[in-house]
Amino acid sequence: MYVFPSLAHLFGRADVDFFFWDPLFPPGDRRRKQMCTWARIIVIGHLILLGVFTYFHLWIFIVVVTFGYFFATFPTRGCVMQQHLGLCPNVPDWRVSCHTVIFGSLMGYLYWHMNCHIEHHMFAAVPFFNLRKLHDEIAFDTPTPPKGYLAGLNRVSSIKEEQRKNPGYCFIPEFPSAAASPRLST
């Protein structure tokens, strides 16, 4: 996921961002040049390692060092997408501006229970290992989350499809009857 932005930065195109929902640095920021310099160091370093690994026939290291990051972050990027895409920007109610998705035990553990994302934003001081307990305590006031990694991806996919048809569409989740009404403006 970070390969294409790094290659763009290598050639000085600082408008390409790592975070598909928000550019890293605004135009004119001096850190854009530093970001491009760092990308050049990273890409050149990988090319040097690729040459060394090829020369010494260390094929497994090519996979682990060069492509290992992709395999390790692919599921995480899917988690991040589920929590931030298709939502209403500039809304003061975290229950509307981010998603919680209930992952299985393994994915929840690997993602440090940040899948309880509404809870993470509402109560940032709560340690990650207690987010699921917090979710259970405040479930009466939060939208019912999708259950499972694929169910969350499916919801985001349907939201993005609706946004393609209607660019102004903003997903408002369904709240339990006991929940307070969402605050959509300040």
BELMOFEN-V914014 format. One record per run of one state. SS is the DSSP state (hx for helix, st for strand, lp for the rest). FROM is the first residue (numbers start at 1). TO is the last residue. If there is no record, write none. Layout:
ss	from	to
SS	FROM	TO
SS	FROM	TO
//
This chain:
ss	from	to
lp	1	1
hx	2	10
lp	11	30
hx	31	55
lp	56	58
hx	59	84
lp	85	93
hx	94	97
lp	98	100
st	101	102
lp	103	104
hx	105	110
lp	111	116
hx	117	122
lp	123	127
hx	128	141
lp	142	145
st	146	147
lp	148	148
hx	149	165
lp	166	186
//
